[in-house]
Amino acid sequence: MVVIFVVAHAPLASALAACARHVLGAHPDLYLFDIEPHECASSSSPRLAAEIIAADQGQGVLILTDLPGATPSNIAAAASNIAQAQGVSCRVLGGVNASMLLKTINYRSAALDVVMEKALAGATQAVLRVD
């Protein structure tokens, strides 16, 4: 099973997990990293990488982050590079939203690249005008 991490500006990672719990009616089995304003990539990335390496179950890790290019995204990318150097198959996607997260959870038993594609589809297909 693909392991899912959500790395976002505080309190978004926790809020997205709460949303998933609300929709699914169960704990979604996620690793959450709410990045506080004072955190930086150089100090947080090794800690996140250690968590990724420890959590990997052999099918890879998908990290969802909020704003591409922002601090949480930079932390996730650096941690992913560290984990990959240790042999963990890892991908990072930016722009996480509730639909992306739910798709990721629902398809996590598929191969990592399939889960990543489902996550991207969930994110982009959920952005619609509703009125």
N, C-alpha and C positions, 0 to 999 in steps of 0.2 A: 504494500500500500504506500502511495506517495504521501510524504509528510508535508504538512502545510504550515507555513509561518506567515504571520501578518506583522509587518513592520511599518509603523505609521506615526505621524505626529500624535502625541498624547491628546486626548484619550481615544482616538479613532480606532486603533486596533481592538481595544476592549469593547468599544461600542459596536463594531462590526460583528464581533463574536457574540455579543448579547443579541443582536438582530438575528443572526443565524440560529441561535438557541431558540429564540421566539418563533421563528418560521418552522424550524425542524422539530421542535418539541423535545429536543435532547441536546446534550452537550456536544458540540461539533468536533471535539478532539483537535484543537489547534494550539500552536505555540504563538504567543502574543508578545510583541515588543512595542510598547508605547514609548516613543522617543521624546524625552523631555527637552525643553528649550536649551539647556546647558550642555547637552550631550554632543559629542563630535565623533566623526568616523574613526579617527585614530585610536580612541579609547574604547569605543563601543563595538567596533567590528570584530576584534578578536574574541570578545565575550559571546557575541552572536554566533560566530563561526564555531566556537566550542559547543554551543547548544545544537547547532545544525549537525555537526559530526556525531554527537551523542544520540541525537534523535533519529538519524537515518536508519531505515529498516532494510536498505538494500535496493529499493525501487526509486530512490531519489527524493529530492526535496524541492518544493515549489515555494518561492518567497513572493508574497504579494505586498506591494508597497504603494503608498498613496500618490505622491507627486514625483514624477520622474525628474531627476536632477536635484531634488531637495535632500536635506540631511538624512532622513530615513532611507531614501533610495540609495544614497551614497554608502551608507552603513551596510545596507543589504548587499549591494554589489561587491564591496570589499570583502564582506564575510563569505559571500558565495565563491569568490576567487580563492580565499584561504581554504574553504571546504573542498573545492574542486582539486586543489593541489594535494589534498589528503585522500583523494579518490572518491569523493562523494559527488554523485551526479546532481547538479543543482541548477535551477533556472530562476530568474528574477523577472517579474512583470510589474510594471507601474500602472497607476490609475485604478487601483482597486475600488470597487463599489460592491454593494450588497449582492447584486446579481452575479458578478464575477466570483465572489466568495462562495455563494451557494452552488454554482456550477462546479467549482473546484472540489467542494466537499462531496457532491453527488457523483463525481466521476473519478475520485481519488484512487479507485482500485485498478484503473487503466494504467497504461504506460505513461511515464512522465511527459513525453512530448504530446500525447493525446490529451492528458489533463491540462497541459498548458494551452492547447488549441481550444478546448472547451471553455477554459477560463476567459480567453480572449473573446470568444464568441458571446459568452454571457455578458461580458462588459459592454461590448459594442452594440449588441442587439437590444439591450435594455435602455438605451438612450433614444427616447422617442417623445414626440409631442403627444400629449394625452388629452388635449381638449379640442 
